[in-house]
Amino acid sequence: MNREGAPGKSPEEMYIQQKVRVLLMLRKMGSNLTASEEEFLRTYAGVVNSQLSQLPQHSIDQGKEAGLQKQVG
């Protein structure tokens, strides 16, 4: 995460953006989020949509599937 302030963003906005990004990454990796974490993501749905487009396209699951295909084939 960047520790430098982004131009035009308050520390609170940066915190929200970073927290959303971390929660989305955890969810993508298969972690179960708490009810309060899920509520946070619902509350900041606009930030969630913005962050989803910035997440890496490679998932852990894709690597597992590739490994399974090599073993079977």
Predicted model as a PDB file, atoms N, CA, C, CB and O in Angstrom, pLDDT in the B-factor column:
MODEL        1                                                                  
ATOM      1  N   MET A   1       0.834  -1.178   0.000  1.00 48.00           N  
ATOM      2  CA  MET A   1       0.000   0.000   0.000  1.00 48.00           C  
ATOM      3  C   MET A   1       0.878   1.241   0.000  1.00 48.00           C  
ATOM      4  CB  MET A   1      -0.948  -0.001   1.206  1.00 48.00           C  
ATOM      5  O   MET A   1       1.940   1.271   0.621  1.00 48.00           O  
ATOM      6  N   ASN A   2       0.429   2.228  -0.684  1.00 50.00           N  
ATOM      7  CA  ASN A   2       1.183   3.470  -0.715  1.00 50.00           C  
ATOM      8  C   ASN A   2       1.022   4.212   0.594  1.00 50.00           C  
ATOM      9  CB  ASN A   2       0.737   4.347  -1.883  1.00 50.00           C  
ATOM     10  O   ASN A   2      -0.088   4.363   1.105  1.00 50.00           O  
ATOM     11  N   ARG A   3       2.118   4.665   1.124  1.00 50.00           N  
ATOM     12  CA  ARG A   3       2.062   5.480   2.334  1.00 50.00           C  
ATOM     13  C   ARG A   3       1.997   6.953   1.983  1.00 50.00           C  
ATOM     14  CB  ARG A   3       3.271   5.204   3.227  1.00 50.00           C  
ATOM     15  O   ARG A   3       1.681   7.791   2.827  1.00 50.00           O  
ATOM     16  N   GLU A   4       2.296   7.260   0.743  1.00 54.00           N  
ATOM     17  CA  GLU A   4       2.258   8.652   0.302  1.00 54.00           C  
ATOM     18  C   GLU A   4       0.810   9.042   0.051  1.00 54.00           C  
ATOM     19  CB  GLU A   4       3.122   8.867  -0.979  1.00 54.00           C  
ATOM     20  O   GLU A   4       0.021   8.235  -0.438  1.00 54.00           O  
ATOM     21  N   GLY A   5       0.467  10.264   0.382  1.00 52.00           N  
ATOM     22  CA  GLY A   5      -0.886  10.730   0.139  1.00 52.00           C  
ATOM     23  C   GLY A   5      -1.146  10.947  -1.332  1.00 52.00           C  
ATOM     24  O   GLY A   5      -0.305  11.480  -2.055  1.00 52.00           O  
ATOM     25  N   ALA A   6      -2.320  10.530  -1.767  1.00 60.00           N  
ATOM     26  CA  ALA A   6      -2.713  10.772  -3.150  1.00 60.00           C  
ATOM     27  C   ALA A   6      -3.255  12.184  -3.244  1.00 60.00           C  
ATOM     28  CB  ALA A   6      -3.767   9.730  -3.639  1.00 60.00           C  
ATOM     29  O   ALA A   6      -3.944  12.645  -2.334  1.00 60.00           O  
ATOM     30  N   PRO A   7      -2.955  12.874  -4.331  1.00 71.00           N  
ATOM     31  CA  PRO A   7      -3.444  14.241  -4.480  1.00 71.00           C  
ATOM     32  C   PRO A   7      -4.974  14.283  -4.430  1.00 71.00           C  
ATOM     33  CB  PRO A   7      -2.937  14.847  -5.800  1.00 71.00           C  
ATOM     34  O   PRO A   7      -5.651  13.524  -5.124  1.00 71.00           O  
ATOM     35  N   GLY A   8      -5.500  15.175  -3.606  1.00 80.00           N  
ATOM     36  CA  GLY A   8      -6.939  15.380  -3.539  1.00 80.00           C  
ATOM     37  C   GLY A   8      -7.692  14.376  -2.679  1.00 80.00           C  
ATOM     38  O   GLY A   8      -8.921  14.431  -2.622  1.00 80.00           O  
ATOM     39  N   LYS A   9      -7.002  13.465  -2.011  1.00 82.00           N  
ATOM     40  CA  LYS A   9      -7.677  12.479  -1.170  1.00 82.00           C  
ATOM     41  C   LYS A   9      -7.307  12.702   0.285  1.00 82.00           C  
ATOM     42  CB  LYS A   9      -7.315  11.045  -1.604  1.00 82.00           C  
ATOM     43  O   LYS A   9      -6.141  12.893   0.634  1.00 82.00           O  
ATOM     44  N   SER A  10      -8.332  12.671   1.123  1.00 90.00           N  
ATOM     45  CA  SER A  10      -8.102  12.836   2.561  1.00 90.00           C  
ATOM     46  C   SER A  10      -7.582  11.517   3.138  1.00 90.00           C  
ATOM     47  CB  SER A  10      -9.413  13.285   3.292  1.00 90.00           C  
ATOM     48  O   SER A  10      -7.724  10.466   2.514  1.00 90.00           O  
ATOM     49  N   PRO A  11      -6.982  11.575   4.325  1.00 92.00           N  
ATOM     50  CA  PRO A  11      -6.522  10.336   4.964  1.00 92.00           C  
ATOM     51  C   PRO A  11      -7.666   9.332   5.156  1.00 92.00           C  
ATOM     52  CB  PRO A  11      -5.877  10.651   6.319  1.00 92.00           C  
ATOM     53  O   PRO A  11      -7.454   8.124   5.046  1.00 92.00           O  
ATOM     54  N   GLU A  12      -8.863   9.823   5.439  1.00 91.00           N  
ATOM     55  CA  GLU A  12     -10.007   8.928   5.619  1.00 91.00           C  
ATOM     56  C   GLU A  12     -10.371   8.234   4.307  1.00 91.00           C  
ATOM     57  CB  GLU A  12     -11.218   9.709   6.156  1.00 91.00           C  
ATOM     58  O   GLU A  12     -10.670   7.040   4.299  1.00 91.00           O  
ATOM     59  N   GLU A  13     -10.345   8.976   3.200  1.00 89.00           N  
ATOM     60  CA  GLU A  13     -10.636   8.384   1.891  1.00 89.00           C  
ATOM     61  C   GLU A  13      -9.593   7.333   1.523  1.00 89.00           C  
ATOM     62  CB  GLU A  13     -10.691   9.473   0.809  1.00 89.00           C  
ATOM     63  O   GLU A  13      -9.924   6.286   0.968  1.00 89.00           O  
ATOM     64  N   MET A  14      -8.343   7.618   1.834  1.00 91.00           N  
ATOM     65  CA  MET A  14      -7.271   6.666   1.558  1.00 91.00           C  
ATOM     66  C   MET A  14      -7.458   5.396   2.393  1.00 91.00           C  
ATOM     67  CB  MET A  14      -5.893   7.304   1.847  1.00 91.00           C  
ATOM     68  O   MET A  14      -7.277   4.286   1.893  1.00 91.00           O  
ATOM     69  N   TYR A  15      -7.823   5.570   3.671  1.00 92.00           N  
ATOM     70  CA  TYR A  15      -8.060   4.434   4.556  1.00 92.00           C  
ATOM     71  C   TYR A  15      -9.181   3.552   4.009  1.00 92.00           C  
ATOM     72  CB  TYR A  15      -8.405   4.921   5.976  1.00 92.00           C  
ATOM     73  O   TYR A  15      -9.044   2.330   3.951  1.00 92.00           O  
ATOM     74  N   ILE A  16     -10.288   4.174   3.610  1.00 90.00           N  
ATOM     75  CA  ILE A  16     -11.435   3.428   3.086  1.00 90.00           C  
ATOM     76  C   ILE A  16     -11.032   2.661   1.835  1.00 90.00           C  
ATOM     77  CB  ILE A  16     -12.614   4.377   2.777  1.00 90.00           C  
ATOM     78  O   ILE A  16     -11.340   1.477   1.696  1.00 90.00           O  
ATOM     79  N   GLN A  17     -10.344   3.339   0.928  1.00 89.00           N  
ATOM     80  CA  GLN A  17      -9.923   2.707  -0.324  1.00 89.00           C  
ATOM     81  C   GLN A  17      -9.006   1.516  -0.049  1.00 89.00           C  
ATOM     82  CB  GLN A  17      -9.211   3.728  -1.229  1.00 89.00           C  
ATOM     83  O   GLN A  17      -9.165   0.461  -0.663  1.00 89.00           O  
ATOM     84  N   GLN A  18      -8.061   1.673   0.853  1.00 91.00           N  
ATOM     85  CA  GLN A  18      -7.121   0.594   1.154  1.00 91.00           C  
ATOM     86  C   GLN A  18      -7.812  -0.562   1.866  1.00 91.00           C  
ATOM     87  CB  GLN A  18      -5.967   1.117   2.007  1.00 91.00           C  
ATOM     88  O   GLN A  18      -7.519  -1.726   1.591  1.00 91.00           O  
ATOM     89  N   LYS A  19      -8.736  -0.245   2.788  1.00 92.00           N  
ATOM     90  CA  LYS A  19      -9.451  -1.297   3.507  1.00 92.00           C  
ATOM     91  C   LYS A  19     -10.318  -2.098   2.544  1.00 92.00           C  
ATOM     92  CB  LYS A  19     -10.315  -0.696   4.634  1.00 92.00           C  
ATOM     93  O   LYS A  19     -10.375  -3.325   2.634  1.00 92.00           O  
ATOM     94  N   VAL A  20     -10.992  -1.415   1.625  1.00 89.00           N  
ATOM     95  CA  VAL A  20     -11.811  -2.097   0.624  1.00 89.00           C  
ATOM     96  C   VAL A  20     -10.934  -3.029  -0.201  1.00 89.00           C  
ATOM     97  CB  VAL A  20     -12.535  -1.075  -0.291  1.00 89.00           C  
ATOM     98  O   VAL A  20     -11.298  -4.181  -0.437  1.00 89.00           O  
ATOM     99  N   ARG A  21      -9.800  -2.542  -0.634  1.00 89.00           N  
ATOM    100  CA  ARG A  21      -8.894  -3.347  -1.468  1.00 89.00           C  
ATOM    101  C   ARG A  21      -8.434  -4.601  -0.723  1.00 89.00           C  
ATOM    102  CB  ARG A  21      -7.670  -2.510  -1.899  1.00 89.00           C  
ATOM    103  O   ARG A  21      -8.427  -5.691  -1.295  1.00 89.00           O  
ATOM    104  N   VAL A  22      -8.055  -4.460   0.530  1.00 93.00           N  
ATOM    105  CA  VAL A  22      -7.592  -5.601   1.324  1.00 93.00           C  
ATOM    106  C   VAL A  22      -8.721  -6.605   1.520  1.00 93.00           C  
ATOM    107  CB  VAL A  22      -7.053  -5.132   2.691  1.00 93.00           C  
ATOM    108  O   VAL A  22      -8.508  -7.808   1.373  1.00 93.00           O  
ATOM    109  N   LEU A  23      -9.919  -6.128   1.849  1.00 93.00           N  
ATOM    110  CA  LEU A  23     -11.048  -7.033   2.056  1.00 93.00           C  
ATOM    111  C   LEU A  23     -11.405  -7.780   0.777  1.00 93.00           C  
ATOM    112  CB  LEU A  23     -12.261  -6.258   2.563  1.00 93.00           C  
ATOM    113  O   LEU A  23     -11.710  -8.972   0.817  1.00 93.00           O  
ATOM    114  N   LEU A  24     -11.369  -7.086  -0.356  1.00 89.00           N  
ATOM    115  CA  LEU A  24     -11.665  -7.746  -1.631  1.00 89.00           C  
ATOM    116  C   LEU A  24     -10.623  -8.806  -1.966  1.00 89.00           C  
ATOM    117  CB  LEU A  24     -11.739  -6.715  -2.757  1.00 89.00           C  
ATOM    118  O   LEU A  24     -10.965  -9.877  -2.466  1.00 89.00           O  
ATOM    119  N   MET A  25      -9.366  -8.518  -1.696  1.00 91.00           N  
ATOM    120  CA  MET A  25      -8.297  -9.489  -1.957  1.00 91.00           C  
ATOM    121  C   MET A  25      -8.484 -10.715  -1.053  1.00 91.00           C  
ATOM    122  CB  MET A  25      -6.890  -8.842  -1.725  1.00 91.00           C  
ATOM    123  O   MET A  25      -8.335 -11.849  -1.507  1.00 91.00           O  
ATOM    124  N   LEU A  26      -8.806 -10.489   0.212  1.00 93.00           N  
ATOM    125  CA  LEU A  26      -9.035 -11.603   1.128  1.00 93.00           C  
ATOM    126  C   LEU A  26     -10.198 -12.464   0.645  1.00 93.00           C  
ATOM    127  CB  LEU A  26      -9.309 -11.084   2.549  1.00 93.00           C  
ATOM    128  O   LEU A  26     -10.116 -13.693   0.644  1.00 93.00           O  
ATOM    129  N   ARG A  27     -11.285 -11.803   0.235  1.00 91.00           N  
ATOM    130  CA  ARG A  27     -12.457 -12.537  -0.257  1.00 91.00           C  
ATOM    131  C   ARG A  27     -12.082 -13.342  -1.505  1.00 91.00           C  
ATOM    132  CB  ARG A  27     -13.629 -11.559  -0.571  1.00 91.00           C  
ATOM    133  O   ARG A  27     -12.487 -14.496  -1.650  1.00 91.00           O  
ATOM    134  N   LYS A  28     -11.315 -12.733  -2.396  1.00 89.00           N  
ATOM    135  CA  LYS A  28     -10.920 -13.402  -3.638  1.00 89.00           C  
ATOM    136  C   LYS A  28     -10.050 -14.623  -3.352  1.00 89.00           C  
ATOM    137  CB  LYS A  28     -10.170 -12.425  -4.556  1.00 89.00           C  
ATOM    138  O   LYS A  28     -10.091 -15.600  -4.100  1.00 89.00           O  
ATOM    139  N   MET A  29      -9.270 -14.578  -2.286  1.00 92.00           N  
ATOM    140  CA  MET A  29      -8.402 -15.697  -1.924  1.00 92.00           C  
ATOM    141  C   MET A  29      -9.158 -16.778  -1.162  1.00 92.00           C  
ATOM    142  CB  MET A  29      -7.231 -15.204  -1.091  1.00 92.00           C  
ATOM    143  O   MET A  29      -8.578 -17.802  -0.800  1.00 92.00           O  
ATOM    144  N   GLY A  30     -10.456 -16.556  -0.913  1.00 93.00           N  
ATOM    145  CA  GLY A  30     -11.269 -17.585  -0.274  1.00 93.00           C  
ATOM    146  C   GLY A  30     -11.491 -17.404   1.215  1.00 93.00           C  
ATOM    147  O   GLY A  30     -12.078 -18.275   1.856  1.00 93.00           O  
ATOM    148  N   SER A  31     -11.041 -16.301   1.778  1.00 94.00           N  
ATOM    149  CA  SER A  31     -11.262 -16.056   3.198  1.00 94.00           C  
ATOM    150  C   SER A  31     -12.713 -15.681   3.449  1.00 94.00           C  
ATOM    151  CB  SER A  31     -10.329 -14.950   3.710  1.00 94.00           C  
ATOM    152  O   SER A  31     -13.346 -15.013   2.631  1.00 94.00           O  
ATOM    153  N   ASN A  32     -13.227 -16.119   4.587  1.00 95.00           N  
ATOM    154  CA  ASN A  32     -14.570 -15.723   4.984  1.00 95.00           C  
ATOM    155  C   ASN A  32     -14.484 -14.408   5.733  1.00 95.00           C  
ATOM    156  CB  ASN A  32     -15.247 -16.814   5.855  1.00 95.00           C  
ATOM    157  O   ASN A  32     -13.775 -14.302   6.733  1.00 95.00           O  
ATOM    158  N   LEU A  33     -15.205 -13.403   5.250  1.00 94.00           N  
ATOM    159  CA  LEU A  33     -15.211 -12.105   5.910  1.00 94.00           C  
ATOM    160  C   LEU A  33     -16.259 -12.107   7.008  1.00 94.00           C  
ATOM    161  CB  LEU A  33     -15.479 -10.969   4.898  1.00 94.00           C  
ATOM    162  O   LEU A  33     -17.255 -12.826   6.933  1.00 94.00           O  
ATOM    163  N   THR A  34     -16.024 -11.295   8.024  1.00 96.00           N  
ATOM    164  CA  THR A  34     -17.002 -11.166   9.103  1.00 96.00           C  
ATOM    165  C   THR A  34     -18.199 -10.373   8.603  1.00 96.00           C  
ATOM    166  CB  THR A  34     -16.373 -10.482  10.348  1.00 96.00           C  
ATOM    167  O   THR A  34     -18.145  -9.737   7.551  1.00 96.00           O  
ATOM    168  N   ALA A  35     -19.275 -10.422   9.368  1.00 96.00           N  
ATOM    169  CA  ALA A  35     -20.482  -9.668   9.004  1.00 96.00           C  
ATOM    170  C   ALA A  35     -20.184  -8.174   8.924  1.00 96.00           C  
ATOM    171  CB  ALA A  35     -21.610  -9.927  10.022  1.00 96.00           C  
ATOM    172  O   ALA A  35     -20.700  -7.485   8.044  1.00 96.00           O  
ATOM    173  N   SER A  36     -19.356  -7.673   9.835  1.00 96.00           N  
ATOM    174  CA  SER A  36     -19.043  -6.237   9.818  1.00 96.00           C  
ATOM    175  C   SER A  36     -18.182  -5.870   8.608  1.00 96.00           C  
ATOM    176  CB  SER A  36     -18.321  -5.831  11.116  1.00 96.00           C  
ATOM    177  O   SER A  36     -18.311  -4.770   8.070  1.00 96.00           O  
ATOM    178  N   GLU A  37     -17.310  -6.776   8.178  1.00 95.00           N  
ATOM    179  CA  GLU A  37     -16.499  -6.520   6.985  1.00 95.00           C  
ATOM    180  C   GLU A  37     -17.372  -6.520   5.730  1.00 95.00           C  
ATOM    181  CB  GLU A  37     -15.380  -7.574   6.856  1.00 95.00           C  
ATOM    182  O   GLU A  37     -17.192  -5.682   4.846  1.00 95.00           O  
ATOM    183  N   GLU A  38     -18.316  -7.459   5.654  1.00 93.00           N  
ATOM    184  CA  GLU A  38     -19.244  -7.488   4.519  1.00 93.00           C  
ATOM    185  C   GLU A  38     -20.098  -6.222   4.505  1.00 93.00           C  
ATOM    186  CB  GLU A  38     -20.147  -8.745   4.582  1.00 93.00           C  
ATOM    187  O   GLU A  38     -20.352  -5.656   3.441  1.00 93.00           O  
ATOM    188  N   GLU A  39     -20.537  -5.779   5.670  1.00 93.00           N  
ATOM    189  CA  GLU A  39     -21.331  -4.543   5.768  1.00 93.00           C  
ATOM    190  C   GLU A  39     -20.509  -3.346   5.309  1.00 93.00           C  
ATOM    191  CB  GLU A  39     -21.829  -4.323   7.217  1.00 93.00           C  
ATOM    192  O   GLU A  39     -21.028  -2.459   4.632  1.00 93.00           O  
ATOM    193  N   PHE A  40     -19.232  -3.316   5.674  1.00 92.00           N  
ATOM    194  CA  PHE A  40     -18.339  -2.240   5.245  1.00 92.00           C  
ATOM    195  C   PHE A  40     -18.276  -2.191   3.723  1.00 92.00           C  
ATOM    196  CB  PHE A  40     -16.924  -2.431   5.839  1.00 92.00           C  
ATOM    197  O   PHE A  40     -18.353  -1.115   3.130  1.00 92.00           O  
ATOM    198  N   LEU A  41     -18.136  -3.360   3.087  1.00 90.00           N  
ATOM    199  CA  LEU A  41     -18.080  -3.406   1.627  1.00 90.00           C  
ATOM    200  C   LEU A  41     -19.396  -2.947   1.008  1.00 90.00           C  
ATOM    201  CB  LEU A  41     -17.743  -4.822   1.152  1.00 90.00           C  
ATOM    202  O   LEU A  41     -19.393  -2.263  -0.015  1.00 90.00           O  
ATOM    203  N   ARG A  42     -20.524  -3.316   1.620  1.00 88.00           N  
ATOM    204  CA  ARG A  42     -21.818  -2.852   1.102  1.00 88.00           C  
ATOM    205  C   ARG A  42     -21.952  -1.345   1.251  1.00 88.00           C  
ATOM    206  CB  ARG A  42     -22.976  -3.556   1.827  1.00 88.00           C  
ATOM    207  O   ARG A  42     -22.474  -0.675   0.360  1.00 88.00           O  
ATOM    208  N   THR A  43     -21.483  -0.810   2.371  1.00 90.00           N  
ATOM    209  CA  THR A  43     -21.572   0.630   2.626  1.00 90.00           C  
ATOM    210  C   THR A  43     -20.774   1.419   1.601  1.00 90.00           C  
ATOM    211  CB  THR A  43     -21.076   0.957   4.036  1.00 90.00           C  
ATOM    212  O   THR A  43     -21.205   2.483   1.156  1.00 90.00           O  
ATOM    213  N   TYR A  44     -19.627   0.904   1.231  1.00 87.00           N  
ATOM    214  CA  TYR A  44     -18.748   1.601   0.295  1.00 87.00           C  
ATOM    215  C   TYR A  44     -18.751   0.903  -1.065  1.00 87.00           C  
ATOM    216  CB  TYR A  44     -17.313   1.676   0.856  1.00 87.00           C  
ATOM    217  O   TYR A  44     -17.691   0.668  -1.646  1.00 87.00           O  
ATOM    218  N   ALA A  45     -19.933   0.574  -1.570  1.00 82.00           N  
ATOM    219  CA  ALA A  45     -20.087  -0.159  -2.832  1.00 82.00           C  
ATOM    220  C   ALA A  45     -19.418   0.567  -4.003  1.00 82.00           C  
ATOM    221  CB  ALA A  45     -21.569  -0.371  -3.137  1.00 82.00           C  
ATOM    222  O   ALA A  45     -18.854  -0.084  -4.882  1.00 82.00           O  
ATOM    223  N   GLY A  46     -19.469   1.894  -4.029  1.00 82.00           N  
ATOM    224  CA  GLY A  46     -18.834   2.646  -5.113  1.00 82.00           C  
ATOM    225  C   GLY A  46     -17.328   2.435  -5.122  1.00 82.00           C  
ATOM    226  O   GLY A  46     -16.726   2.288  -6.185  1.00 82.00           O  
ATOM    227  N   VAL A  47     -16.727   2.421  -3.958  1.00 81.00           N  
ATOM    228  CA  VAL A  47     -15.286   2.180  -3.854  1.00 81.00           C  
ATOM    229  C   VAL A  47     -14.993   0.736  -4.256  1.00 81.00           C  
ATOM    230  CB  VAL A  47     -14.769   2.469  -2.406  1.00 81.00           C  
ATOM    231  O   VAL A  47     -13.992   0.457  -4.916  1.00 81.00           O  
ATOM    232  N   VAL A  48     -15.880  -0.183  -3.850  1.00 80.00           N  
ATOM    233  CA  VAL A  48     -15.703  -1.596  -4.188  1.00 80.00           C  
ATOM    234  C   VAL A  48     -15.653  -1.760  -5.700  1.00 80.00           C  
ATOM    235  CB  VAL A  48     -16.842  -2.456  -3.585  1.00 80.00           C  
ATOM    236  O   VAL A  48     -14.760  -2.431  -6.218  1.00 80.00           O  
ATOM    237  N   ASN A  49     -16.591  -1.162  -6.411  1.00 80.00           N  
ATOM    238  CA  ASN A  49     -16.618  -1.279  -7.869  1.00 80.00           C  
ATOM    239  C   ASN A  49     -15.342  -0.731  -8.492  1.00 80.00           C  
ATOM    240  CB  ASN A  49     -17.832  -0.548  -8.440  1.00 80.00           C  
ATOM    241  O   ASN A  49     -14.816  -1.304  -9.447  1.00 80.00           O  
ATOM    242  N   SER A  50     -14.851   0.364  -7.960  1.00 77.00           N  
ATOM    243  CA  SER A  50     -13.619   0.949  -8.464  1.00 77.00           C  
ATOM    244  C   SER A  50     -12.432   0.017  -8.217  1.00 77.00           C  
ATOM    245  CB  SER A  50     -13.371   2.310  -7.809  1.00 77.00           C  
ATOM    246  O   SER A  50     -11.590  -0.162  -9.097  1.00 77.00           O  
ATOM    247  N   GLN A  51     -12.365  -0.573  -7.031  1.00 75.00           N  
ATOM    248  CA  GLN A  51     -11.243  -1.430  -6.667  1.00 75.00           C  
ATOM    249  C   GLN A  51     -11.284  -2.768  -7.390  1.00 75.00           C  
ATOM    250  CB  GLN A  51     -11.228  -1.657  -5.173  1.00 75.00           C  
ATOM    251  O   GLN A  51     -10.233  -3.327  -7.704  1.00 75.00           O  
ATOM    252  N   LEU A  52     -12.483  -3.297  -7.664  1.00 75.00           N  
ATOM    253  CA  LEU A  52     -12.588  -4.575  -8.368  1.00 75.00           C  
ATOM    254  C   LEU A  52     -11.908  -4.514  -9.723  1.00 75.00           C  
ATOM    255  CB  LEU A  52     -14.049  -4.971  -8.539  1.00 75.00           C  
ATOM    256  O   LEU A  52     -11.276  -5.480 -10.152  1.00 75.00           O  
ATOM    257  N   SER A  53     -12.036  -3.382 -10.395  1.00 74.00           N  
ATOM    258  CA  SER A  53     -11.431  -3.260 -11.713  1.00 74.00           C  
ATOM    259  C   SER A  53      -9.910  -3.165 -11.630  1.00 74.00           C  
ATOM    260  CB  SER A  53     -11.989  -2.044 -12.433  1.00 74.00           C  
ATOM    261  O   SER A  53      -9.221  -3.376 -12.628  1.00 74.00           O  
ATOM    262  N   GLN A  54      -9.383  -2.849 -10.451  1.00 72.00           N  
ATOM    263  CA  GLN A  54      -7.935  -2.697 -10.297  1.00 72.00           C  
ATOM    264  C   GLN A  54      -7.255  -3.941  -9.734  1.00 72.00           C  
ATOM    265  CB  GLN A  54      -7.642  -1.523  -9.404  1.00 72.00           C  
ATOM    266  O   GLN A  54      -6.026  -4.001  -9.683  1.00 72.00           O  
ATOM    267  N   LEU A  55      -8.044  -4.946  -9.306  1.00 68.00           N  
ATOM    268  CA  LEU A  55      -7.440  -6.147  -8.736  1.00 68.00           C  
ATOM    269  C   LEU A  55      -6.738  -6.949  -9.825  1.00 68.00           C  
ATOM    270  CB  LEU A  55      -8.505  -7.012  -8.032  1.00 68.00           C  
ATOM    271  O   LEU A  55      -7.162  -6.936 -10.981  1.00 68.00           O  
ATOM    272  N   PRO A  56      -5.672  -7.641  -9.459  1.00 68.00           N  
ATOM    273  CA  PRO A  56      -4.983  -8.486 -10.435  1.00 68.00           C  
ATOM    274  C   PRO A  56      -5.938  -9.542 -10.989  1.00 68.00           C  
ATOM    275  CB  PRO A  56      -3.748  -9.161  -9.795  1.00 68.00           C  
ATOM    276  O   PRO A  56      -6.799 -10.044 -10.265  1.00 68.00           O  
ATOM    277  N   GLN A  57      -5.789  -9.876 -12.258  1.00 64.00           N  
ATOM    278  CA  GLN A  57      -6.673 -10.839 -12.903  1.00 64.00           C  
ATOM    279  C   GLN A  57      -6.306 -12.278 -12.577  1.00 64.00           C  
ATOM    280  CB  GLN A  57      -6.651 -10.637 -14.393  1.00 64.00           C  
ATOM    281  O   GLN A  57      -7.132 -13.172 -12.756  1.00 64.00           O  
ATOM    282  N   HIS A  58      -5.098 -12.525 -12.107  1.00 59.00           N  
ATOM    283  CA  HIS A  58      -4.663 -13.880 -11.785  1.00 59.00           C  
ATOM    284  C   HIS A  58      -5.184 -14.248 -10.413  1.00 59.00           C  
ATOM    285  CB  HIS A  58      -3.120 -14.005 -11.839  1.00 59.00           C  
ATOM    286  O   HIS A  58      -4.951 -13.533  -9.439  1.00 59.00           O  
ATOM    287  N   SER A  59      -5.890 -15.363 -10.334  1.00 52.00           N  
ATOM    288  CA  SER A  59      -6.366 -15.802  -9.032  1.00 52.00           C  
ATOM    289  C   SER A  59      -5.623 -17.061  -8.625  1.00 52.00           C  
ATOM    290  CB  SER A  59      -7.890 -16.047  -9.051  1.00 52.00           C  
ATOM    291  O   SER A  59      -5.034 -17.747  -9.461  1.00 52.00           O  
ATOM    292  N   ILE A  60      -5.654 -17.352  -7.363  1.00 53.00           N  
ATOM    293  CA  ILE A  60      -5.011 -18.551  -6.838  1.00 53.00           C  
ATOM    294  C   ILE A  60      -5.686 -19.782  -7.435  1.00 53.00           C  
ATOM    295  CB  ILE A  60      -5.073 -18.584  -5.285  1.00 53.00           C  
ATOM    296  O   ILE A  60      -5.026 -20.780  -7.724  1.00 53.00           O  
ATOM    297  N   ASP A  61      -7.000 -19.707  -7.619  1.00 51.00           N  
ATOM    298  CA  ASP A  61      -7.751 -20.833  -8.170  1.00 51.00           C  
ATOM    299  C   ASP A  61      -7.298 -21.190  -9.581  1.00 51.00           C  
ATOM    300  CB  ASP A  61      -9.235 -20.517  -8.174  1.00 51.00           C  
ATOM    301  O   ASP A  61      -7.281 -22.368  -9.936  1.00 51.00           O  
ATOM    302  N   GLN A  62      -6.933 -20.209 -10.387  1.00 50.00           N  
ATOM    303  CA  GLN A  62      -6.492 -20.484 -11.747  1.00 50.00           C  
ATOM    304  C   GLN A  62      -5.234 -21.346 -11.726  1.00 50.00           C  
ATOM    305  CB  GLN A  62      -6.236 -19.171 -12.511  1.00 50.00           C  
ATOM    306  O   GLN A  62      -5.086 -22.248 -12.550  1.00 50.00           O  
ATOM    307  N   GLY A  63      -4.341 -21.077 -10.804  1.00 50.00           N  
ATOM    308  CA  GLY A  63      -3.116 -21.853 -10.682  1.00 50.00           C  
ATOM    309  C   GLY A  63      -3.403 -23.279 -10.262  1.00 50.00           C  
ATOM    310  O   GLY A  63      -2.764 -24.209 -10.755  1.00 50.00           O  
ATOM    311  N   LYS A  64      -4.348 -23.467  -9.365  1.00 47.00           N  
ATOM    312  CA  LYS A  64      -4.720 -24.806  -8.920  1.00 47.00           C  
ATOM    313  C   LYS A  64      -5.318 -25.601 -10.072  1.00 47.00           C  
ATOM    314  CB  LYS A  64      -5.712 -24.732  -7.749  1.00 47.00           C  
ATOM    315  O   LYS A  64      -5.008 -26.778 -10.252  1.00 47.00           O  
ATOM    316  N   GLU A  65      -6.183 -24.947 -10.856  1.00 46.00           N  
ATOM    317  CA  GLU A  65      -6.816 -25.623 -11.980  1.00 46.00           C  
ATOM    318  C   GLU A  65      -5.773 -26.036 -13.010  1.00 46.00           C  
ATOM    319  CB  GLU A  65      -7.874 -24.722 -12.626  1.00 46.00           C  
ATOM    320  O   GLU A  65      -5.864 -27.128 -13.571  1.00 46.00           O  
ATOM    321  N   ALA A  66      -4.798 -25.194 -13.266  1.00 48.00           N  
ATOM    322  CA  ALA A  66      -3.756 -25.512 -14.229  1.00 48.00           C  
ATOM    323  C   ALA A  66      -2.951 -26.725 -13.744  1.00 48.00           C  
ATOM    324  CB  ALA A  66      -2.829 -24.292 -14.451  1.00 48.00           C  
ATOM    325  O   ALA A  66      -2.596 -27.599 -14.535  1.00 48.00           O  
ATOM    326  N   GLY A  67      -2.672 -26.766 -12.459  1.00 48.00           N  
ATOM    327  CA  GLY A  67      -1.940 -27.884 -11.888  1.00 48.00           C  
ATOM    328  C   GLY A  67      -2.725 -29.181 -11.988  1.00 48.00           C  
ATOM    329  O   GLY A  67      -2.142 -30.233 -12.251  1.00 48.00           O  
ATOM    330  N   LEU A  68      -4.031 -29.128 -11.784  1.00 46.00           N  
ATOM    331  CA  LEU A  68      -4.861 -30.312 -11.890  1.00 46.00           C  
ATOM    332  C   LEU A  68      -4.918 -30.815 -13.317  1.00 46.00           C  
ATOM    333  CB  LEU A  68      -6.254 -30.026 -11.383  1.00 46.00           C  
ATOM    334  O   LEU A  68      -4.898 -32.023 -13.553  1.00 46.00           O  
ATOM    335  N   GLN A  69      -4.987 -29.905 -14.264  1.00 48.00           N  
ATOM    336  CA  GLN A  69      -5.049 -30.294 -15.665  1.00 48.00           C  
ATOM    337  C   GLN A  69      -3.746 -30.997 -16.074  1.00 48.00           C  
ATOM    338  CB  GLN A  69      -5.306 -29.056 -16.559  1.00 48.00           C  
ATOM    339  O   GLN A  69      -3.778 -31.954 -16.847  1.00 48.00           O  
ATOM    340  N   LYS A  70      -2.629 -30.537 -15.570  1.00 47.00           N  
ATOM    341  CA  LYS A  70      -1.347 -31.166 -15.910  1.00 47.00           C  
ATOM    342  C   LYS A  70      -1.288 -32.577 -15.368  1.00 47.00           C  
ATOM    343  CB  LYS A  70      -0.172 -30.342 -15.364  1.00 47.00           C  
ATOM    344  O   LYS A  70      -0.773 -33.476 -16.032  1.00 47.00           O  
ATOM    345  N   GLN A  71      -1.819 -32.786 -14.146  1.00 47.00           N  
ATOM    346  CA  GLN A  71      -1.780 -34.110 -13.540  1.00 47.00           C  
ATOM    347  C   GLN A  71      -2.698 -35.081 -14.269  1.00 47.00           C  
ATOM    348  CB  GLN A  71      -2.167 -34.029 -12.071  1.00 47.00           C  
ATOM    349  O   GLN A  71      -2.343 -36.244 -14.462  1.00 47.00           O  
ATOM    350  N   VAL A  72      -3.874 -34.613 -14.675  1.00 47.00           N  
ATOM    351  CA  VAL A  72      -4.850 -35.472 -15.335  1.00 47.00           C  
ATOM    352  C   VAL A  72      -4.410 -35.793 -16.754  1.00 47.00           C  
ATOM    353  CB  VAL A  72      -6.228 -34.809 -15.346  1.00 47.00           C  
ATOM    354  O   VAL A  72      -4.502 -36.943 -17.185  1.00 47.00           O  
ATOM    355  N   GLY A  73      -3.927 -34.778 -17.495  1.00 46.00           N  
ATOM    356  CA  GLY A  73      -3.585 -34.914 -18.910  1.00 46.00           C  
ATOM    357  C   GLY A  73      -2.343 -35.638 -19.101  1.00 46.00           C  
ATOM    358  O   GLY A  73      -1.913 -35.838 -20.237  1.00 46.00           O  
TER     359      GLY A  73                                                      
ENDMDL                                                                          
END                                                                             
